[in-house]
Amino acid sequence: MGVDEFRFSTGSLATDFVATVGRRLAGGHERLTSASRLADWLELEGLATDSSVTEQSLRQSRELREAMYRVLTARLSKAPVERADVELINHHADAGAVVPQLRLDDPFGTPIHTPDPVGTAFAAIAQDVIDLVVGPRSESLRACEAADCGMLYLDQSQARNRRWCSMKDCGNRAKVAAHRARRKDTTR
């Protein structure tokens, strides 16, 4: 998977959004590099189409995402949360009440029509993080154990013992590194 590719496999809308920064523990790689990249993510996630995402929306999305990341990691470590983070998440969660409606131009498509599609998308993301933090899914919240990753995801494995965000990426790199270390020890 390329470093600029969006991740939609973390198990929740909130953690997918937090995953718009990759390799956090190695300095981070920003995937929302422009307003058009945010528009792409919102459309790919099915939250907003034909929306006009502005630079202000991009700034707000990054602020929301980082507040969510801090709250989720605090949940994992059972650490206190910052008041400003809680207030920002609550503000966004309350800002976009959505009443699903059929659209005449696409009655079998996305049923959300709102005058502020970006604000509505942020509300859905914020509401999902709240549900994730206080709801039963919080027991499945994990952080990737790869030394440079730390991506948050929901462990939906049967044994609930998943260690990496992706076996294909971080898991494979960890297994290759462990294999090389074992081979190095046996050749001494």
N, C-alpha and C positions, 0 to 999 in steps of 0.2 A: 504494500500500500504506500502510495506517495505521501510525502510529508504534508502536501497541500490539500490532500483529499479529505473531505468531510467524513466523520465517523457517525454512522446511524445505527450502531450495533451495541450500544451501551446498556440498553434495557429500559430507558425512560427518556422522555422529552427533555427533562432537566439535565440529565447527564450527557445526552447528545449535545446539548447547547454548551455545557461546560467543556466538552471535547473539541470545541472550536479553537482551543489552544492545545497543541500537541507537545509532547516531551517537556512537560512543565518542570520536572525535576532536573532537567539539563538546560535551564534557561528559558524554555518555552518557545514554541513556534506559533505565531499568530496566523490563523487561517481566515479570520475576518479582516482582510487587508484593505477592504474598500466597501463603500455602500453597496456596490453591485454584488460583491461576494456575500454580504449579509442578505440581500434580496435573493440570491441563488439559494442560500441555506434555508431561508424561510419557505421558498417554493418547494425545494426538495423534501423538506420536512412536512409539507402539506399544510402549512399554517397561513400563508399569504401568497396570493398571485397578483399579478398586475399592480403591485403596490409601488409607490414611489418612496423608496428608502432614501433618506437624506444623510448627510454627514452627522447631523445631530442624532438621528436614529442609530447610526453606527456607534457613536460615543456612548449613548444610553445603553446599547446592547452590551458593550464591553463592561460598563459599570455594573450592570445587572449580573452579567456572567461571573465577574470576579467576586461580587457579594455572594452569589450562589455557591461558588467554589469554597469560599471561606466558611460559609455556614455548613455545607456538606462535610467538609473535612473536620470541622469542629464536632459535628455529629458523630463521625467515625471515632474521633479521639476522646469524645465526651468532654470537650473543652468548652469554655464559655464562648458565646457569640457576641459580636460587636453590635451595639444598638443601631448604628447607622446602616449596617447590612440588613438587619431585620426590618427596619423602617423602609429601606429602598425596595426590598422584595415585597413587602406588604403594599406599598404604594403602587407598584406595577400590577400586583394581583388584583387590586381593587379598581384599577383604571380602565379595564376593558370588558365591561359586562357584555356578553354576547348572547344574542337571541338568534338561534338558527332559523334561517329563512330559505325557502326555495328561490332560485333565481330564474327569471324568465329566459335569459340567454343561455343558461346551462342548468336545467332543472334536476339533472341527475349527477351533477358535479358537486363540488364543495359547497355545503349548504350555509356557509357563513358569509354574510354580507354585512359589512360594517363601514362606516365612514372613515375609520382609522384602522386599517388592517394591520399595520405594524404595532400599534398600541395593543390591539386585540391579541396579536401573536405573543407579545411580551407578557400580557396578562396570563395567557395559557401556560407559558413557560414558568412564570412565577408561581402560579397556582399548583403546577406539578411539583415544583421543588418543595413547596409547603407540604403537600401531601406526602412526598417522599421523606421528608424530615420527621413528620409526626405520625405517619401512617404505618401500616404493617410492612410496607416495602422497605422501610429503613433497616430491617434486620438483614436484608440482602445487599445492602450498600457495601461496596469494597473499593479499595484503591489498588491499582496494578502494582505488583511487587517488583517490577523491573526498576533497576537503580536510576534510570533516566526518565521514566514515564510518569507514574503516579496517576494515570487516567482513572477517573471514577466510573464505576459500572455497577449493575445489579447482577449478583451471582444467582443465576437461575439454573445452575447445574443440579442434578439430582442429589448429589452428596453435599452440596453447598461448600465445596472446598476449592473453588476456582481461584487461581493465584494471579493470573495475568488478564489484561484487558482483551487480548487476542492470542490464542495459541499460535496462530499463523505468524504473528509479528513478535511481540515481546516474549511469549512462551518459547517460541522456536529459538530466538536469540539466547535466552537463558539456558536452554537445554544444550545448545551448541557450545556455549561458554563452559558449562559444567563438564561436558564431554572432553573438551580440550584441556581443562584443568586436570581431569582424571588421567588423561593420556600423558600429560606433562609429568605428573607425579610418578607414573609407572616407568617412565623412561629415565629417571634419575638413578 
